[in-house]
Amino acid sequence: MINYVNFINEEFNKKNKDFIKEMSDHFTISIEYELVADMDLDEEPYPETNKEVNRALGFVRDQVLLDMSRGKIGYRFDDTYKLPKKKLEENEEKMFAENDTSKMRKKPLMKLHQKYVTWTWVDYFIDNLISLIDIDDEDVTDKRINKAWETDVDDYIATLVLKNTQMQLYTQNMGFLIDKLKKYMPNFYKKYNSTFKYELEGDPDKKRILEFSNKTYLGSLNECFEQVDDFYEEFERQDFWKMDMKRTALHVNVGVNEANAEWNPLKGLMLMSDINRDKKTPFVFTDIMWRLIIDLLKVF
């Protein structure tokens, strides 16, 4: 596997590289890693002990909240259901500002939380749905959760809980995969695990794909270079985790620290190297030329 240093050397000359290093603190970076586990699916155990089951249910809860923060519905996104925790907390503040709740009983107060879609309600409702899960019977779980709830948002949350329970508890074992990341890339895991969020790619019948990415943006390009170098330092010395050029990759999202900035020198330099090439495929698009077409369409 060619490491990140080779990428820099292939795509940028020394003048460009020096310029980028000088601009390091102007950028924010988010890196998304996707890895394929090189194993037979029969090797993956189902969560069995209370500890393993609770861990899997914790992943269900985390993924539901992550999906809600994105407004994710299946493979699409809907701003109507985009409900990050900050928005839910703002709804709660609005509820208390607009209503005198000092003498309200618990049941009508929770109804008010439900109406405003507050963090208190969502937190409670997700826990209630998770309590309905039968860890040994997927059909029983489906009957308990897959029904009409009182509001559209409640229906949306129930759908997410059901989908992620099916993935995290009944068909895949993300805890097992994370433990494999810890085993085969221990230094990288120890250094960055607390900063990552983990997700599963939906391909349960063919292979196991673990995706992990930064919870928040890295504050500079130099932090990005350090993390990617740390990744390849161990990735290239193990044989459990692979990259499938058709399904997996490293995705790097570049932003800028200045709120009103309208420029992006790094992307500009990359695009200058990516277009008007009739003899050589840009290094960054090796074996994935279809991504070049999509990126150019975004620009024009």
N, C-alpha and C positions, 0 to 999 in steps of 0.2 A: 504494500500500500504506500503510495507516494504521500509524504507528509506535507504539512502546511508550508514549510520552508521551501520545498520544491515548487509549490504553487506560486509563492511570492517571486522566486527567481525566474520562473517561466513567464509570468504575466507583466512584471514591472521592471523597468530599468532602475539603476541606482538612484538617479535623480528623483524618480517617482517615489521610490521607497523611502528616501530621506524626507521627502515632503510629507508623506503619510505619517511617519513617526513624529514629525514636528507637530502635526495636527491631532495627535492621539487623543488628547483630552476633550476635543470638540465632539467626539462621537460617543454614542451609546450602541452597544452590541448585544444581540441575543442569539445564542447558538442552540440549534436543535439537533440532537444526535439520534440517529435511527440505526439499530443494530439487529442483525439476525442471529439467533441462537443456533449453532451447528450441532443439532442433536435430534434423535428420534422423538417424536411426540409422546411415545410410550414412557419416556424417561421422566416426564413431568408429573409430579404427584398432585393429587387433589388436596386442598386444605382439609385436614382431618381433626387435628387437635383444636382445643378451644382457642389457643393462642393464634394458630394459623387462620382459623375461621374469623376471629375478631380482626385480624390484620387485613384479611380480604374485604370484610365489611367496611373497614376504615378506608380502603381504596375506593370502594363503591361511593362512600360519602364524599370523599375528596374529588372524585371525578364528576359527580353530579354538580357540585359547586363550581367546578372548573367549566363544565359545559354550560351552566347557567350564566357564568360571567361572560361567555362568548355568544350566548343566545343560540346555541347549537341545537339543531333539530335534524337528526339523522346525519346526512352529509351536507346539509345547508345551514345557513345562519339567518336568524330573524331578529332584527333589532327590537321587536315587540317583546321578546322574551330575554333580552340581554339584561341580566340582573346580577351584576357583580356585588360583592358584599358591601362596598361603599354605597351603592345605590339603595340597597336594602336598609342600611343604617340611616340614610337620608330620609327614606320613607318613614322610618320609625320616629325620627325627630319631628317630621311634619305631622305625624299622627298625634304626638303629645302636644304639639303647638296648637293644633286645631281642635283638640278635645280635652275636656276636664275628666281625667280618668281616676281622680283621687278616691272616688267612692264607688267605682265600678267593681262588680264581682268578677271572679276569675274567668268564667265562661264568656260573658259578653265582652270582656277585655280581650280575650283571645280572638273572638270574632272580629273585633276592631283591628287587631294585628293582621288577621287574615285579609280583611278588606283592603288595608293599606299595603299589603305584601311587605312586611317588615322582616328584619333579620331574626327577631324573636320567633315569628311565625314560621319562617322557612327552616330555621334550625330545629324547631319542635317537630314540624311536619316530616322532614327527612328522617329524623330519629324514629318517629312513629311508623313510617313506611318500612324502615329497616327492621323494626321489631316484628313485622308481619312475615318476614322471610323465613321459609322452612329450608334449612340448609341441606336437607336430604331429599327434597321433593320440589322440582322446578314447577310442576303443574300446580301444586298447592299454592306456591308463591304467586304464580300467574293469576290464579283465581282471586287471591286476596288483594292484589295490587292493581291488576288490569281491569279497572271498572271506572264508571263515571264518578268523579269527585265534584266538590261543590263549585269550584271556579276553574277557569281555563288555565290559570297558573298552576293550581294544584294538579290538574290533569297532566300538565307539562312536566312537573317535578316527578310525578308518579311514573310517567313514561321513561324518564331518565333513570330513575332508581331501578326499574325493571330491566332496562337495557344493560345497565352497568352491572347489575347482579348476575345476569346471564353470562356476561363476559368475565367478570372478576371471580365469581364463585363456582359457576357450573362448567365453564369451558376452558378457562386459562388460569394460571397461577402466577400473578405478577410478583408476589413475594419471593417465589422460587427464582424468578429471573433476576430480580434485584440482588438476591443473595449470590447469584452467579456473577453478576457484575462486580460485587464486592470481592469474590474469590479470585477472579481472573484479572481484575484491575484494581488491586487493593489500595494503592497509593492515590490514584485518581479518585476512587470512591471516598476515601477518608477525607480528602481535601475539599471535595465539592458536593458530596451527597446532601448536606443540609441546605444547599442552595438550589437543588433540582426539584422539579416536579416530574413524576413518572406517568406514562400512559402506555396503553397497549394498542397495537395495530390490529384491526379486525381481519384476521386471516386464520381462524382457529383450526381449519382442517388441513393446512399445508405447512405452516411454519410459525415460529414464535418470533415476533418482532417487538423489541422493547424500545420505546422512545423516551428520551429525557431531555429536558431543556431548563434554562435558567428561570427561576421564579420572577426575578426582576432583571433589568438590563445590567450588563457590565458597563462600568463607567468610562472605559477608554479602550482604544484599539490595543494598547499594550496588555491590558488584562485579557483581551480576546486571544492574542498571540500566546500568552502564557498558558491559558487553559487548553487551547488546541494542541500546543506542544506537549503538555502534560498528558493529554488524551492519547496522542500517537506514540508517546514514549512507551506506554504499556500495551496499547492496542496491537502494535506490531510484534510484540513478544509473547502473544498468547494465541491459541487456536480455537477457542470456543466461540468467540464473537466474530462475526463476519459482516461484510457489507455486500448487499445484493444491488447491483447497479440499476436494476429495474424497479426496485421497491424502496431502497434505503439510501441515505446520504447524510451529509452534514449541511444543514440549512443555516445560513448566517444572515440575520436581519440587521440592517444598519440604520441608525437614526442619528440625530444631532441633539446636542445639549441645549442649544439656543432655541428658545420657544418660537422666535419669529424668523428663524433662518429659512431661506428659500433655496439654499444651495447644498450640494452633496458632492464634494470633490472626489471622494473615493469612488462613488458610483460613476461619476463622470469619467474618471481615469479607466475604470473597468470597461465602460461602454466604448470608449475610444479604442480599446484593444479588441473589443468583441465584434465590431461591425466592419464591413468592407474587407472581409477575409475570404478570398476565393481559392486559396491554396492550403490554408492551415486552419484546423478547428481550434478555437480558443481553448486553452488548457482547462478552464473552469467548466467547459461544457463537453469534455471528453466522454464519449459514449452516451451522452444525453442531449443530442443536438435539438431535440424537440423543445427543450427548455429554453434554448436560445431564441427560437421563434416566438415563444410566449413572452419572454422578457422584452424583446424588441417591440412587440405589439403594445406592451404597457408604456413604453417610452413614447411611441408615436401615436 
